[in-house]
Amino acid sequence: MDLDKSKRPVVYIASPYTGGDVGCNVHVACTLFDEFLQDGMVWPVAPLWTHLQHLIIPRGYETWIEYDRALLPRYDACFRASAVISRLNYSQHESSGADGEVEKFKEMGKPVFTSKNEMYRWAKELMLVE
């Protein structure tokens, strides 16, 4: 059996932003994005990229929340991540925003993953062709 890469699912990365160190949180989300993209099993979306947009043209927090919520139905699944940088002894899991995004995915009946291996198994099943 082969994998049909045209069926690769789009996965939203829900992770902490405002709790803890914003720079560390963005770093972790972008690192996860790069890892997922490199592995080639899903098309990742890192919503914390809006951090860069906000640095250039600031908008209110609610604008970014509204933007994220409007796009959530377009994604196939969610990956709920903690922000962990071992070398800095940094760890942040708590996030009302990420938890709200997880709830929205559950309401839509879409999968939420906390394990990369489980997410990749699910993605592989979607892409299998005989």
BALO-277423 format. One line per 8 residues: their letters; for each residue x negated, y, z of N, C-alpha, C, O. Coordinates in nm, 3 decimals. Each point is the difference from the previous one (the first is absolute). Layout:
% BALO-277423
a = X,Y,Z,X,Y,Z,X,Y,Z,X,Y,Z ~ ...
//
This chain:
% BALO-277423
mdldkskr = -0.085,-0.119,0.000,0.085,0.119,0.000,-0.088,0.124,0.000,-0.108,0.003,0.060 ~ 0.155,0.098,-0.129,-0.071,0.127,-0.010,0.075,0.109,0.074,0.117,-0.015,0.036 ~ -0.187,0.128,-0.015,0.063,0.117,0.060,0.032,0.100,-0.108,-0.084,0.032,-0.084 ~ 0.207,0.018,0.085,0.042,0.106,-0.092,-0.021,0.133,0.072,0.083,0.042,0.080 ~ -0.196,0.024,-0.109,-0.036,0.125,0.069,0.100,0.112,-0.027,0.003,0.099,0.074 ~ 0.080,-0.112,-0.178,0.101,0.103,-0.025,0.109,-0.002,0.107,0.079,0.094,0.011 ~ -0.074,-0.202,0.068,0.099,-0.013,0.108,-0.059,0.036,0.136,0.061,-0.025,0.104 ~ -0.181,0.085,-0.105,-0.066,0.037,0.126,0.088,0.099,0.076,0.036,0.104,-0.054
pvvyiasp = -0.001,-0.134,0.179,0.088,0.089,0.077,-0.070,0.127,0.048,-0.122,0.005,0.016 ~ 0.203,0.097,0.006,-0.046,0.129,0.052,0.026,0.002,0.151,0.113,-0.020,0.045 ~ -0.219,0.043,0.031,0.009,-0.008,0.146,-0.039,0.133,0.064,-0.107,0.055,-0.026 ~ 0.195,-0.007,0.110,-0.016,0.125,0.074,-0.077,-0.026,0.129,0.036,-0.091,0.076 ~ -0.139,0.168,-0.050,-0.080,-0.015,0.122,0.054,0.096,0.106,-0.017,0.121,-0.010 ~ 0.083,-0.175,0.112,0.053,0.079,0.112,-0.100,-0.007,0.114,-0.026,-0.107,0.055 ~ -0.029,0.222,-0.020,-0.104,0.004,0.104,0.009,0.132,0.076,0.066,0.093,-0.045 ~ -0.132,-0.086,0.160,0.003,0.124,0.078,-0.059,0.118,-0.076,-0.091,-0.015,-0.082
ytggdvgc = 0.145,0.132,0.111,-0.055,0.123,-0.058,-0.027,0.103,0.109,-0.115,0.034,0.026 ~ 0.220,0.016,0.037,-0.017,0.112,0.093,-0.047,-0.042,0.139,-0.057,0.081,0.072 ~ 0.079,-0.207,-0.034,-0.047,-0.047,0.130,-0.147,-0.035,-0.007,-0.043,-0.070,-0.092 ~ -0.035,0.116,0.187,-0.143,-0.027,-0.002,-0.072,0.098,-0.091,0.040,0.116,-0.011 ~ -0.145,-0.161,-0.053,-0.082,0.085,-0.088,0.049,-0.012,-0.144,-0.009,-0.106,-0.061 ~ 0.060,0.215,0.007,0.056,0.001,-0.136,-0.104,-0.045,-0.103,0.033,-0.076,-0.091 ~ -0.156,0.123,0.104,-0.105,-0.038,-0.094,-0.026,-0.150,0.001,-0.013,-0.062,-0.105 ~ 0.006,0.004,0.224,-0.021,-0.145,0.011,0.119,-0.076,-0.059,-0.019,-0.101,-0.068
nvhvactl = 0.139,0.148,0.095,0.120,-0.066,-0.051,0.003,0.001,-0.153,0.033,-0.101,-0.062 ~ -0.066,0.215,0.002,-0.003,0.009,-0.146,-0.110,-0.090,-0.056,0.020,-0.068,-0.101 ~ -0.135,0.066,0.166,-0.111,-0.087,-0.043,0.044,-0.147,-0.005,-0.028,-0.069,-0.097 ~ 0.095,0.024,0.201,0.044,-0.140,0.005,0.100,-0.029,-0.111,-0.010,-0.103,-0.067 ~ 0.107,0.191,0.045,0.100,-0.022,-0.105,-0.067,-0.006,-0.138,0.036,-0.085,-0.082 ~ -0.131,0.172,0.057,-0.069,0.000,-0.129,-0.090,-0.122,-0.016,-0.015,-0.053,-0.110 ~ -0.044,0.008,0.219,-0.082,-0.121,-0.003,0.086,-0.122,-0.030,-0.039,-0.086,-0.079 ~ 0.157,0.078,0.142,0.093,-0.110,-0.028,0.044,0.005,-0.146,0.004,-0.103,-0.067
fdeflqdg = 0.030,0.221,0.019,0.039,0.016,-0.140,-0.108,-0.059,-0.091,0.030,-0.078,-0.089 ~ -0.155,0.117,0.113,-0.110,-0.044,-0.084,-0.017,-0.152,0.007,-0.023,-0.065,-0.102 ~ 0.034,0.009,0.221,-0.011,-0.145,0.018,0.111,-0.073,-0.076,-0.028,-0.097,-0.072 ~ 0.152,0.143,0.086,0.112,-0.064,-0.068,-0.014,0.012,-0.152,0.025,-0.096,-0.073 ~ -0.066,0.212,0.027,-0.018,0.021,-0.144,-0.110,-0.091,-0.054,0.016,-0.062,-0.105 ~ -0.127,0.054,0.177,-0.113,-0.084,-0.041,0.041,-0.147,-0.005,-0.041,-0.073,-0.091 ~ 0.120,0.028,0.188,0.041,-0.141,0.004,0.094,-0.035,-0.115,0.006,-0.117,-0.040 ~ 0.066,0.214,-0.014,0.081,-0.021,-0.119,0.129,-0.078,0.017,0.054,-0.050,-0.099
mvwpvapl = -0.005,0.037,0.221,0.123,-0.075,0.022,0.124,0.088,0.007,0.111,-0.046,-0.028 ~ -0.128,0.172,0.066,0.111,0.095,0.009,-0.046,0.135,-0.055,-0.120,0.028,-0.009 ~ 0.217,0.055,-0.027,-0.028,0.140,-0.030,0.028,0.078,0.128,0.116,0.020,0.034 ~ -0.219,0.025,0.037,0.022,0.070,0.126,0.037,0.147,-0.020,-0.038,0.063,-0.099 ~ 0.112,-0.012,0.195,0.033,0.143,0.005,-0.040,0.050,0.138,0.045,-0.053,0.102 ~ -0.131,0.154,-0.100,-0.045,0.058,0.126,0.065,0.138,0.016,-0.051,0.098,-0.052 ~ 0.163,-0.090,0.122,0.069,0.128,0.014,-0.081,0.107,0.073,0.030,0.119,-0.010 ~ -0.133,-0.160,0.082,-0.082,0.099,0.070,-0.087,0.081,-0.097,-0.071,0.092,0.042
wthlqhli = 0.076,-0.126,-0.171,-0.065,0.085,-0.100,0.060,0.141,0.003,-0.066,0.096,-0.039 ~ 0.189,-0.085,0.084,0.061,0.133,0.006,-0.075,0.090,0.097,0.019,0.122,0.000 ~ -0.104,-0.180,0.082,-0.086,0.079,0.089,-0.086,0.097,-0.083,-0.013,0.117,0.034 ~ -0.043,-0.168,-0.143,-0.082,0.085,-0.089,0.088,0.110,-0.063,-0.040,0.116,-0.004 ~ 0.157,-0.154,-0.044,0.091,0.099,-0.058,0.034,0.108,0.103,0.006,0.118,-0.031 ~ 0.016,-0.162,0.154,0.035,0.093,0.108,-0.116,0.095,0.032,0.022,0.116,0.034 ~ -0.146,-0.165,-0.045,-0.115,0.087,0.024,-0.009,0.111,-0.105,-0.045,0.111,0.030 ~ 0.087,-0.142,-0.152,-0.008,0.097,-0.109,0.121,0.092,-0.001,-0.013,0.122,-0.013
iprgyetw = 0.131,-0.182,0.026,0.126,0.078,0.001,0.084,-0.052,0.116,0.077,-0.095,-0.017 ~ -0.091,0.155,0.135,0.072,-0.050,0.117,0.152,0.012,-0.013,0.053,0.095,-0.056 ~ 0.014,-0.195,0.110,0.146,-0.002,0.008,0.035,-0.050,0.140,-0.084,-0.056,0.069 ~ 0.207,0.076,-0.030,0.045,-0.046,0.131,0.001,-0.152,0.008,0.017,-0.069,-0.100 ~ -0.035,0.018,0.220,-0.002,-0.144,0.026,0.125,-0.068,-0.056,-0.008,-0.107,-0.060 ~ 0.124,0.169,0.080,0.126,-0.059,-0.046,0.003,-0.015,-0.153,0.064,-0.092,-0.051 ~ -0.132,0.180,-0.021,-0.006,-0.014,-0.146,-0.069,-0.130,-0.038,0.045,-0.072,-0.089 ~ -0.155,0.041,0.159,-0.073,-0.123,-0.030,0.080,-0.123,0.040,-0.004,-0.102,-0.070
ieydrall = 0.076,0.110,0.180,0.085,-0.113,0.042,0.111,-0.021,-0.103,0.028,-0.114,-0.039 ~ 0.035,0.222,-0.005,0.105,-0.010,-0.101,-0.054,-0.059,-0.130,0.065,-0.084,-0.063 ~ -0.183,0.127,0.023,-0.064,-0.051,-0.121,-0.023,-0.151,0.011,0.036,-0.075,-0.090 ~ -0.096,0.032,0.202,-0.024,-0.144,0.018,0.129,-0.080,-0.001,0.009,-0.103,-0.067 ~ 0.090,0.149,0.139,0.127,-0.073,0.009,0.069,-0.010,-0.134,0.065,-0.100,-0.030 ~ -0.077,0.204,-0.051,0.063,-0.002,-0.133,-0.062,-0.106,-0.090,0.068,-0.055,-0.087 ~ -0.196,0.027,0.107,-0.069,-0.095,-0.088,0.002,-0.144,0.052,-0.028,-0.093,-0.077 ~ 0.059,0.072,0.204,-0.005,-0.135,0.057,0.079,-0.104,-0.081,-0.049,-0.112,-0.016
prydacfr = 0.169,0.143,-0.036,0.074,-0.101,-0.076,-0.071,-0.048,-0.127,0.036,-0.104,-0.056 ~ -0.134,0.177,0.011,-0.071,-0.038,-0.123,-0.107,-0.107,0.022,-0.051,-0.057,-0.096 ~ 0.018,0.029,0.222,-0.106,-0.096,0.030,0.059,-0.137,0.031,0.115,-0.012,0.042 ~ -0.196,-0.091,-0.065,0.046,-0.138,0.018,-0.014,-0.050,0.143,0.075,-0.087,0.043 ~ -0.171,0.142,0.031,-0.026,-0.047,0.136,-0.078,0.106,0.076,-0.042,0.101,-0.055 ~ 0.024,-0.129,0.182,-0.072,0.091,0.089,-0.109,-0.079,0.074,0.022,-0.114,0.041 ~ -0.137,0.177,-0.024,-0.106,-0.056,0.084,-0.016,0.094,0.118,-0.039,0.116,-0.017 ~ 0.069,-0.165,0.139,-0.012,0.083,0.121,-0.139,-0.020,0.057,-0.037,-0.110,0.041
asavisrl = -0.040,0.217,-0.040,-0.139,-0.006,0.043,-0.024,0.085,0.123,0.067,0.101,0.023 ~ -0.163,-0.144,0.055,-0.055,0.083,0.107,-0.124,0.069,-0.057,-0.059,-0.047,-0.097 ~ 0.022,0.157,0.158,-0.124,0.067,-0.039,-0.109,-0.044,0.096,0.000,0.038,0.117 ~ -0.093,-0.117,-0.167,-0.108,-0.053,0.082,-0.133,0.023,-0.071,-0.018,-0.039,-0.115 ~ -0.074,0.103,0.186,-0.137,0.016,-0.050,-0.090,-0.047,0.113,-0.028,0.074,0.095 ~ -0.017,-0.197,-0.107,-0.075,-0.064,0.108,-0.127,0.076,0.037,-0.029,0.018,0.119 ~ -0.046,0.028,-0.218,-0.128,0.066,0.029,0.017,0.129,0.079,-0.094,0.047,0.063 ~ 0.215,0.011,-0.067,0.029,0.121,0.078,0.079,-0.031,0.127,0.035,0.089,0.076
nysqhess = -0.007,-0.218,-0.056,0.083,-0.042,0.113,0.135,0.073,-0.006,0.053,0.044,0.103 ~ 0.001,-0.032,-0.224,0.126,0.073,-0.023,0.111,-0.099,-0.033,-0.017,-0.090,-0.081 ~ 0.131,0.109,0.146,0.116,-0.083,-0.026,0.127,0.079,0.025,0.017,0.060,0.106 ~ 0.071,-0.059,-0.204,0.129,0.068,0.013,0.106,-0.086,-0.068,-0.010,-0.028,-0.120 ~ 0.109,-0.012,0.194,0.109,-0.079,-0.059,0.132,0.076,0.004,0.078,-0.004,-0.095 ~ -0.056,0.074,0.205,0.128,0.069,0.021,0.025,0.101,-0.112,-0.087,0.081,-0.033 ~ 0.206,-0.087,-0.024,0.038,0.096,-0.103,0.150,-0.007,-0.020,0.052,-0.098,-0.055 ~ 0.017,0.201,0.097,0.146,0.001,-0.020,0.032,0.009,-0.149,0.100,-0.056,-0.045
gadgevek = -0.185,0.125,-0.031,0.023,0.010,-0.145,-0.014,-0.134,-0.069,0.088,-0.040,-0.076 ~ -0.198,-0.032,0.103,-0.022,-0.132,-0.061,0.107,-0.099,0.048,0.048,-0.081,-0.079 ~ -0.011,0.089,0.206,0.104,-0.090,0.051,0.134,0.029,-0.068,0.075,-0.093,-0.030 ~ -0.046,0.220,0.003,0.122,0.036,-0.072,-0.001,-0.051,-0.142,0.103,-0.044,-0.052 ~ -0.220,0.048,-0.012,-0.012,-0.052,-0.137,0.022,-0.151,-0.001,0.066,-0.053,-0.090 ~ -0.121,-0.016,0.189,0.020,-0.144,0.012,0.149,-0.031,0.013,0.050,-0.091,-0.066 ~ 0.020,0.166,0.151,0.144,-0.021,0.018,0.075,0.021,-0.130,0.094,-0.075,-0.030 ~ -0.133,0.175,-0.046,0.066,0.027,-0.129,-0.019,-0.118,-0.095,0.094,-0.040,-0.068
fkemgkpv = -0.215,-0.015,0.062,-0.023,-0.116,-0.086,0.085,-0.117,0.045,0.057,-0.071,-0.083 ~ -0.046,0.050,0.212,0.083,-0.109,0.052,0.146,0.022,-0.036,0.069,-0.095,-0.039 ~ -0.020,0.219,0.051,0.137,0.033,-0.037,0.026,-0.030,-0.147,0.110,-0.041,-0.038 ~ -0.212,0.063,-0.046,0.014,-0.025,-0.144,-0.018,-0.148,-0.034,0.014,-0.038,-0.116 ~ -0.045,-0.045,0.217,-0.019,-0.142,-0.024,-0.132,-0.033,-0.068,-0.014,-0.104,-0.065 ~ -0.084,0.193,0.081,-0.130,-0.021,-0.063,-0.099,-0.046,0.106,0.010,0.039,0.117 ~ -0.108,-0.121,-0.158,-0.094,-0.055,0.099,-0.094,0.105,0.058,-0.040,0.096,-0.066 ~ 0.005,-0.120,0.192,-0.099,0.081,0.072,-0.108,-0.096,0.047,0.029,-0.102,0.064
ftsknemy = -0.154,0.134,-0.094,-0.111,-0.086,0.036,-0.094,0.070,0.097,-0.016,0.122,-0.003 ~ -0.045,-0.202,0.090,-0.106,0.049,0.088,-0.127,-0.083,-0.023,-0.104,0.027,0.060 ~ 0.114,-0.125,-0.146,-0.113,-0.087,-0.034,-0.027,0.008,-0.150,0.090,-0.022,-0.081 ~ -0.213,0.053,0.046,-0.038,0.006,-0.141,0.019,-0.136,-0.067,0.049,-0.008,-0.112 ~ -0.087,-0.099,0.180,0.013,-0.134,-0.058,0.146,-0.035,-0.029,0.031,-0.056,-0.106 ~ 0.058,0.087,0.199,0.143,-0.026,-0.023,0.052,0.083,-0.117,0.076,-0.050,-0.083 ~ -0.118,0.175,0.075,0.043,0.086,-0.109,-0.050,-0.055,-0.135,0.074,0.000,-0.098 ~ -0.197,-0.045,0.095,-0.056,-0.054,-0.125,0.068,-0.131,-0.039,0.021,-0.024,-0.119
rwakelml = 0.016,-0.060,0.215,0.074,-0.123,-0.033,0.134,0.035,-0.064,0.040,-0.060,-0.099 ~ 0.029,0.158,0.158,0.128,0.045,-0.054,-0.018,0.056,-0.142,0.078,-0.032,-0.090 ~ -0.180,0.115,0.071,-0.025,0.060,-0.131,-0.031,-0.108,-0.104,0.047,0.007,-0.113 ~ -0.126,-0.104,0.153,-0.035,-0.109,-0.093,0.123,-0.076,-0.046,0.013,-0.034,-0.117 ~ 0.079,0.008,0.210,0.125,-0.068,-0.036,0.079,0.080,-0.103,0.061,-0.057,-0.091 ~ -0.061,0.189,0.105,0.072,0.084,-0.097,-0.064,-0.001,-0.138,0.068,0.017,-0.101 ~ -0.199,-0.038,0.098,-0.072,0.006,-0.128,-0.022,-0.135,-0.067,-0.045,-0.004,-0.114 ~ 0.077,-0.106,0.181,-0.023,-0.133,-0.057,0.086,-0.023,-0.122,0.119,0.029,-0.001
ve = -0.181,-0.083,-0.102,0.072,-0.043,-0.123,-0.053,-0.137,-0.037,-0.117,-0.032,0.022 ~ 0.205,-0.048,-0.078,-0.041,-0.136,-0.041,-0.049,-0.001,-0.142,-0.038,-0.105,-0.051
//
